[in-house]
């Protein structure tokens, strides 16, 4: 038991060593690189790169149709100059709200902090709050109450949404807050409240998601809650109900790039009634600052530029992005930005690491490696970009880094291996040229890399033609297949192997060879198959000649044995009936008597003589008589056991030896059976004949003790049976 366990352990260790040493170098490299990149990613060192790549996807995404559901009333520099003061007086804001409400907007969002009264017109503004139920004001929340900005006084709690903007470490906004708890009180964001007012007219209200009750669902859109390590983020602030914002990219209303994005009207134009009602009716109207002097600007993914500085957007435009995303997802099933679970991201990153190592290892040629690497990276970028268009944020930078890292690692390893291979080839060439036997050395691609002069002379080709070629380039297919199979066995088992083969040289002559193959490894891990050849053609010819001679002797011996067996058969058998003859009968009777004596058993001897045979022989002829004897012989054989012996002594006389009989009655029954069989009619050439027999029986040891006495007594009993009327038997 312990020996078997030890053998299995040794076999396992050898297989593990082989796996780690050769067949899985790509897997080991890919795993090492992937672990390193995943570690860097877990520390947050790749976060800025991944976020920058995400920004470029946003920038490259095709423009979407301008969202006609949102209009921005911009407090621009012209409006500020016309009003002449900041903050804007409450009376002006109240007048603005009343003129907007006249055109029946779906919702009005006041993206201005109005926590303090700005006279004149405060009472007028309070009345506007109360008379416009679809008006939403804004506040700023904080865990520290000193950082709070209160909502407009005298405005209903249901009409207020918070304006907490989430900034990433690079200062950009990529997430949106929907809900936040402060002092165990739930607050809704400014953008969410406006979106819900718009969706309410469409019959859409907030629901719990079917699959995950902790997620918000609007229509068919489920808003997956952001976690601190989602996507490229590492330890991000995930307080409240956050989502990754899939910012829309609204196109232009005309060829003028100034009119790109959401439709904007100036506050001064609204106050002067210069704005068409169609830009207000059934829309979400946002009132906010766009004046550069007020510095209410933020950076979003669209702000990124490959060249030049980033271009910010106004805070009111950011709210328009949030609102448009929520409404489009609920009504039009516009994709929301989602991320893979961490195990899938790890598998994705490892897969590209493995692809990089396998691709580089399989190709090996620098030019092809560069092209394949470029195409693979391009394919990776295109795939992640297409996935982004469908709402999936798949890691790009880690995948590119693992792919490139594995490719560089394998490339450097290949360069090291090639340098060691060059040294090994030079050393092997020097060694094998001193050996008289033909020797070849192959690499793992089954190509000749080193050959000695004896090998080249044997197959009839110079080494310049053979180097870096394979067996299939010079030998017939069936021979090359055998060589390749034997080479693979040595590479797989890493054990020496000797095999007899044949090959055809350059002149067309076929040689029989014995090839011993063994595997060698250099310092860089390059494996070489070294084969030493012995030409055994002459030896095989001699062996074949010896085999033919032995076969001829065997055939001659068989013929002699067959002749000997035939002569022995003739010596012991009757040529007419095929029964044993007198000589065989005498030997069998003697042996049977000795066996009966040693085993204390009875032995019966029957002497049989046909009655009336001479008359048939004389009247019908000797031919009919011979055929009659053959028939009688067959009937006698069919009437006996396999252990009994029937013989023809000559003429119409037969004998039967009954071995191991229990008593005399058995001999009597056999005699009766024989008489019944012989007396049945026999048809020979149209003649129906009948014969009978007279049988004499002698029993050992009752009647006699030796063979001669048994024969005499059985013969005398047979004659007595004839005298007593024939067709009967008599005991001695």
VEXDRENTI-779532 format. One record per residue (C-alpha): x, y, z; residue in one letter. Coordinates in steps of 0.1 Angstrom, whole numbers, padded with zeros to 4 digits, always signed. Layout:
// residues N
XYZa ...
This chain:
// residues 732
+0000+0000+0000x +0028+0024+0010x +0048+0016-0022x +0018+0023-0044x +0012+0056-0026x +0048+0065-0030x +0047+0058-0067x +0016+0079-0072x +0032+0107-0052x +0063+0106-0074x +0042+0105-0105x +0021+0135-0093x +0052+0156-0085x +0068+0147-0119x +0036+0157-0137x +0033+0190-0117x +0069+0198-0124x +0063+0191-0161x +0032+0212-0162x +0048+0242-0144x +0080+0239-0164x +0067+0237-0199x +0031+0234-0210x +0017+0262-0187x +0043+0289-0189x +0017+0311-0205x -0007+0305-0177x +0019+0312-0151x +0029+0344-0168x -0007+0356-0173x -0015+0348-0136x +0016+0367-0123x +0009+0398-0145x -0028+0398-0137x -0022+0395-0099x +0002+0425-0101x -0022+0447-0121x -0051+0437-0098x -0030+0447-0068x -0022+0481-0084x -0058+0485-0092x -0069+0477-0056x -0046+0505-0043x -0063+0530-0065x -0032+0538-0087x -0051+0530-0119x -0083+0549-0109x -0074+0582-0127x -0064+0563-0159x -0096+0543-0159x -0117+0574-0153x -0099+0592-0181x -0106+0563-0205x -0143+0564-0195x -0143+0602-0202x -0130+0596-0237x -0157+0570-0243x -0182+0597-0233x -0165+0622-0256x -0164+0598-0286x -0200+0586-0282x -0223+0597-0311x -0246+0627-0304x -0281+0620-0293x -0312+0639-0304x -0316+0671-0283x -0340+0665-0254x -0371+0686-0262x -0385+0679-0227x -0361+0703-0209x -0356+0741-0213x -0330+0761-0194x -0338+0797-0184x -0303+0811-0182x -0293+0839-0159x -0266+0851-0182x -0245+0883-0181x -0271+0902-0202x -0298+0894-0176x -0276+0903-0147x -0267+0937-0163x -0303+0944-0170x -0314+0936-0134x -0284+0954-0120x -0280+0935-0088x -0270+0901-0073x -0287+0883-0056x -0317+0889-0079x -0346+0905-0059x -0375+0883-0049x -0399+0903-0069x -0380+0896-0101x -0379+0859-0094x -0417+0859-0086x -0424+0877-0118x -0403+0852-0137x -0421+0822-0122x -0455+0837-0129x -0447+0843-0165x -0433+0807-0169x -0464+0792-0152x -0487+0809-0177x -0473+0787-0204x -0481+0755-0183x -0447+0738-0179x -0447+0703-0166x -0423+0713-0138x -0402+0743-0128x -0369+0739-0111x -0354+0769-0093x -0316+0761-0092x -0309+0791-0070x -0303+0792-0033x -0331+0815-0019x -0327+0808+0019x -0327+0846+0026x -0352+0872+0016x -0340+0897-0010x -0364+0926-0010x -0383+0941-0026x -0409+0915-0035x -0405+0888-0008x -0443+0885-0002x -0449+0883-0039x -0423+0854-0041x -0440+0835-0012x -0473+0838-0030x -0457+0823-0061x -0444+0794-0041x -0478+0786-0029x -0496+0791-0062x -0472+0770-0083x -0474+0734-0070x -0451+0721-0097x -0423+0743-0085x -0392+0727-0070x -0367+0746-0049x -0332+0736-0039x -0312+0732-0007x -0277+0720+0002x -0274+0692+0028x -0245+0683+0050x -0237+0661+0081x -0225+0693+0097x -0254+0717+0099x -0231+0747+0096x -0225+0736+0060x -0262+0734+0051x -0279+0759+0028x -0316+0760+0038x -0344+0758+0013x -0365+0789+0004x -0385+0800+0035x -0422+0794+0034x -0418+0767+0007x -0434+0733+0013x -0411+0705+0023x -0424+0684-0007x -0413+0712-0030x -0376+0711-0021x -0348+0688-0034x -0312+0688-0024x -0283+0698-0047x -0254+0677-0033x -0229+0672-0062x -0204+0643-0059x -0169+0652-0071x -0143+0626-0080x -0106+0631-0070x -0100+0648-0104x -0128+0673-0097x -0152+0658-0122x -0188+0648-0116x -0196+0612-0128x -0222+0602-0102x -0256+0614-0092x -0273+0613-0058x -0310+0603-0058x -0317+0599-0020x -0299+0609+0012x -0308+0604+0048x -0301+0632+0072x -0311+0627+0109x -0330+0596+0098x -0351+0617+0074x -0352+0608+0037x -0344+0635+0012x -0349+0634-0026x -0325+0651-0050x -0335+0682-0069x -0331+0663-0103x -0351+0633-0090x -0380+0655-0078x -0383+0673-0112x -0380+0640-0131x -0408+0624-0110x -0431+0654-0116x -0426+0649-0153x -0430+0611-0152x -0461+0614-0129x -0482+0626-0159x -0470+0595-0178x -0483+0572-0150x -0448+0563-0138x -0441+0564-0100x -0412+0552-0080x -0413+0514-0073x -0391+0488-0057x -0372+0467-0083x -0386+0432-0089x -0353+0414-0085x -0338+0436-0058x -0362+0454-0035x -0335+0478-0024x -0331+0493-0059x -0353+0521-0073x -0374+0513-0105x -0390+0538-0127x -0409+0522-0156x -0386+0494-0168x -0354+0511-0156x -0338+0498-0125x -0312+0521-0109x -0284+0500-0095x -0270+0515-0064x -0234+0526-0065x -0209+0508-0042x -0176+0523-0031x -0155+0499-0052x -0177+0497-0083x -0158+0499-0116x -0125+0517-0113x -0134+0533-0080x -0114+0524-0049x -0129+0533-0015x -0151+0560-0030x -0177+0578-0008x -0209+0558-0014x -0231+0575+0012x -0267+0579+0002x -0283+0563-0029x -0259+0570-0057x -0258+0559-0093x -0232+0560-0120x -0244+0587-0144x -0246+0577-0181x -0245+0614-0191x -0265+0621-0223x -0247+0637-0252x -0273+0660-0267x -0267+0671-0303x -0272+0705-0318x -0305+0722-0326x -0290+0737-0358x -0257+0740-0375x -0247+0766-0350x -0225+0749-0323x -0236+0775-0298x -0271+0760-0299x -0258+0725-0290x -0272+0708-0259x -0304+0716-0241x -0325+0745-0253x -0317+0777-0235x -0336+0810-0232x -0324+0841-0215x -0342+0852-0183x -0344+0887-0197x -0362+0874-0228x -0387+0855-0206x -0394+0887-0185x -0398+0907-0217x -0422+0880-0231x -0400+0873-0261x -0399+0835-0256x -0423+0813-0275x -0447+0793-0254x -0437+0760-0272x -0403+0761-0254x -0421+0762-0220x -0453+0741-0223x -0452+0705-0210x -0414+0708-0204x -0392+0707-0174x -0380+0743-0170x -0348+0749-0151x -0338+0783-0138x -0301+0787-0131x -0270+0807-0136x -0248+0805-0167x -0230+0838-0163x -0193+0834-0161x -0191+0860-0133x -0210+0838-0109x -0186+0809-0113x -0213+0782-0110x -0195+0756-0132x -0186+0719-0129x -0166+0694-0150x -0183+0663-0164x -0169+0635-0187x -0179+0655-0218x -0155+0682-0205x -0125+0662-0214x -0105+0671-0245x -0076+0652-0262x -0060+0686-0269x -0065+0718-0250x -0081+0725-0216x -0113+0709-0203x -0145+0728-0209x -0168+0730-0179x -0206+0733-0179x -0229+0754-0158x -0245+0739-0127x -0280+0742-0142x -0268+0722-0172x -0256+0695-0149x -0291+0692-0134x -0305+0690-0169x -0282+0661-0176x -0294+0643-0145x -0330+0649-0152x -0327+0639-0189x -0310+0606-0179x -0337+0597-0154x -0366+0605-0178x -0350+0588-0208x -0343+0557-0188x -0379+0554-0175x -0397+0563-0208x -0373+0551-0235x -0353+0524-0217x -0321+0543-0224x -0292+0523-0209x -0280+0531-0175x -0243+0528-0167x -0236+0494-0150x -0205+0475-0139x -0196+0439-0138x -0193+0420-0104x -0157+0419-0092x -0152+0382-0100x -0162+0389-0136x -0138+0419-0138x -0110+0398-0124x -0117+0370-0149x -0118+0396-0177x -0085+0411-0167x -0069+0376-0164x -0083+0366-0198x -0065+0394-0215x -0034+0387-0197x -0036+0351-0209x -0044+0362-0244x -0013+0385-0244x +0010+0357-0233x -0004+0330-0255x -0004+0353-0286x +0032+0364-0281x +0044+0329-0273x +0027+0313-0303x +0038+0339-0329x +0073+0347-0316x +0082+0367-0347x +0087+0404-0338x +0068+0419-0368x +0039+0396-0365x +0039+0400-0327x +0037+0438-0331x +0008+0436-0356x -0011+0410-0335x -0006+0431-0304x -0019+0462-0321x -0049+0444-0335x -0057+0428-0302x -0055+0461-0283x -0077+0477-0310x -0102+0449-0307x -0102+0453-0269x -0108+0490-0272x -0136+0486-0297x -0153+0459-0277x -0152+0479-0245x -0165+0510-0264x -0194+0490-0279x -0202+0476-0244x -0202+0512-0231x -0227+0522-0258x -0250+0495-0243x -0245+0508-0208x -0216+0486-0195x -0184+0500-0180x -0159+0473-0186x -0123+0477-0173x -0101+0488-0202x -0069+0501-0187x -0062+0470-0166x -0070+0447-0195x -0046+0467-0217x -0019+0467-0191x -0022+0429-0184x -0022+0422-0221x +0008+0444-0227x +0026+0433-0196x +0022+0396-0206x +0033+0403-0241x +0064+0422-0229x +0073+0395-0204x +0069+0367-0229x +0089+0387-0255x +0118+0392-0231x +0117+0355-0221x +0117+0345-0258x +0147+0368-0264x +0165+0352-0235x +0156+0317-0247x +0168+0325-0282x +0201+0337-0269x +0205+0306-0248x +0194+0285-0278x +0221+0300-0299x +0247+0291-0273x +0233+0256-0269x +0233+0250-0306x +0269+0260-0309x +0279+0237-0280x +0259+0208-0294x +0273+0212-0328x +0308+0210-0314x +0300+0179-0294x +0281+0158-0319x +0306+0164-0348x +0330+0142-0329x +0306+0112-0328x +0306+0087-0357x +0269+0078-0353x +0243+0099-0371x +0229+0124-0346x +0201+0150-0350x +0188+0177-0326x +0152+0191-0328x +0134+0219-0311x +0099+0219-0297x +0085+0227-0331x +0100+0194-0344x +0125+0213-0366x +0162+0202-0370x +0185+0228-0354x +0217+0208-0351x +0230+0179-0373x +0263+0161-0375x +0280+0151-0408x +0272+0114-0403x +0234+0122-0403x +0236+0143-0434x +0256+0115-0452x +0230+0089-0441x +0200+0107-0455x +0218+0123-0485x +0211+0160-0479x +0234+0188-0468x +0227+0204-0435x +0220+0238-0452x +0189+0222-0467x +0178+0205-0435x +0182+0231-0408x +0149+0246-0395x +0130+0220-0416x +0110+0191-0405x +0106+0154-0414x +0076+0162-0435x +0098+0182-0459x +0120+0153-0469x +0105+0119-0460x +0073+0101-0472x +0042+0109-0452x +0040+0075-0435x +0076+0077-0424x +0073+0113-0412x +0042+0104-0392x +0061+0077-0373x +0089+0101-0366x +0066+0128-0353x +0047+0104-0331x +0079+0092-0315x +0091+0127-0310x +0059+0137-0293x +0061+0108-0269x +0095+0119-0257x +0085+0155-0253x +0054+0145-0234x +0070+0119-0211x +0104+0135-0209x +0119+0100-0209x +0144+0084-0233x +0128+0061-0258x +0143+0037-0284x +0124+0026-0315x +0130+0008-0347x +0120+0027-0379x +0126+0029-0416x +0133+0059-0438x +0139+0066-0474x +0171+0086-0483x +0177+0111-0510x +0185+0083-0536x +0153+0064-0528x +0169+0036-0508x +0150+0025-0477x +0170+0020-0445x +0161+0002-0413x +0173+0022-0383x +0172+0021-0345x +0167+0056-0331x +0173+0064-0294x +0156+0097-0285x +0162+0117-0253x +0152+0152-0240x +0176+0179-0229x +0170+0213-0213x +0193+0243-0212x +0195+0271-0186x +0167+0292-0203x +0143+0263-0203x +0146+0254-0240x +0140+0217-0246x +0159+0198-0272x +0152+0163-0286x +0185+0145-0293x +0183+0114-0315x +0211+0089-0320x +0207+0066-0350x +0221+0031-0358x +0217+0017-0393x +0204-0019-0387x +0195-0027-0423x +0221-0055-0427x +0212-0069-0393x +0175-0069-0401x +0183-0087-0434x +0202-0114-0416x +0173-0117-0390x +0148-0121-0418x +0170-0148-0435x +0172-0166-0402x +0134-0163-0397x +0128-0177-0432x +0152-0206-0425x +0135-0213-0392x +0101-0212-0409x +0113-0237-0436x +0126-0260-0409x +0093-0257-0390x +0074-0265-0422x +0096-0296-0429x +0092-0308-0393x +0054-0305-0396x +0054-0325-0428x +0075-0352-0413x +0053-0353-0382x +0022-0355-0404x +0037-0384-0423x +0047-0401-0391x +0012-0396-0377x -0002-0411-0409x +0020-0441-0408x +0012-0446-0371x -0025-0444-0380x -0021-0470-0408x -0002-0492-0384x -0029-0491-0358x -0061-0488-0378x -0081-0510-0402x -0079-0494-0436x -0115-0504-0446x -0135-0494-0415x -0112-0470-0398x -0115-0489-0366x -0084-0498-0346x -0068-0530-0358x -0056-0562-0341x -0023-0546-0330x -0039-0516-0314x -0065-0538-0298x -0038-0560-0282x -0020-0529-0268x -0053-0513-0256x -0064-0545-0239x -0031-0549-0221x -0031-0513-0209x -0068-0514-0199x -0062-0546-0179x -0033-0530-0160x -0054-0500-0153x -0083-0522-0140x -0059-0541-0118x -0044-0509-0102x -0079-0494-0097x -0097-0526-0086x -0123-0522-0114x -0141-0547-0137x -0132-0549-0174x -0154-0564-0201x -0142-0579-0235x -0167-0587-0262x -0159-0609-0293x -0183-0603-0321x -0187-0624-0352x -0213-0616-0379x -0238-0643-0388x -0244-0649-0426x -0217-0625-0438x -0200-0652-0460x -0233-0658-0479x -0238-0620-0486x -0201-0617-0497x -0205-0647-0520x -0238-0637-0535x -0236-0599-0537x -0199-0595-0542x -0169-0584-0521x -0177-0547-0527x -0211-0550-0511x -0195-0570-0483x -0169-0543-0477x -0196-0517-0475x -0216-0539-0452x -0186-0541-0429x -0182-0503-0429x -0219-0499-0419x -0215-0525-0391x -0184-0506-0379x -0204-0473-0377x -0232-0490-0358x -0208-0505-0333x -0191-0471-0327x -0225-0454-0322x -0235-0481-0296x -0206-0475-0273x -0193-0449-0248x -0164-0426-0256x -0142-0446-0232x -0148-0479-0249x -0127-0493-0277x -0141-0511-0308x -0116-0529-0331x -0118-0551-0363x -0096-0581-0360x -0101-0591-0396x -0129-0604-0418x -0162-0601-0400x -0147-0603-0365x -0149-0574-0341x -0139-0568-0305x -0151-0543-0279x -0132-0533-0247x -0156-0521-0219x -0136-0502-0193x -0147-0496-0157x -0180-0514-0157x -0197-0518-0123x -0210-0554-0129x -0217-0581-0155x -0252-0568-0163x -0237-0537-0179x -0218-0559-0204x -0250-0578-0211x -0269-0546-0218x -0242-0534-0242x -0243-0567-0260x -0281-0565-0263x -0277-0530-0277x -0252-0541-0302x -0273-0570-0314x -0303-0548-0318x -0283-0523-0338x -0267-0549-0361x -0300-0567-0369x -0316-0536-0383x -0319-0538-0422x -0291-0524-0443x -0298-0510-0478x -0268-0513-0502x -0272-0504-0539x -0309-0512-0538x -0304-0545-0519x -0319-0548-0484x -0298-0571-0464x -0300-0583-0428x -0272-0598-0407x -0269-0608-0371x -0240-0614-0347x -0228-0639-0321x -0211-0623-0291x -0189-0639-0265x -0182-0620-0232x -0153-0623-0209x -0151-0603-0176x -0119-0594-0156x -0113-0606-0130x -0143-0629-0128x -0134-0651-0159x -0097-0645-0163x -0067-0626-0150x -0046-0619-0181x -0052-0608-0217x -0046-0641-0234x -0070-0659-0212x -0096-0632-0217x -0093-0634-0254x -0095-0672-0254x -0125-0672-0231x -0144-0645-0251x -0136-0663-0283x -0149-0696-0269x -0181-0679-0256x -0187-0664-0291x -0185-0699-0307x -0208-0712-0281x -0233-0685-0290x -0231-0695-0327x -0238-0732-0318x -0267-0722-0296x -0286-0705-0325x -0267-0673-0333x -0279-0637-0328x -0272-0639-0291x -0245-0635-0266x -0229-0658-0241x -0206-0652-0211x -0174-0672-0206x 
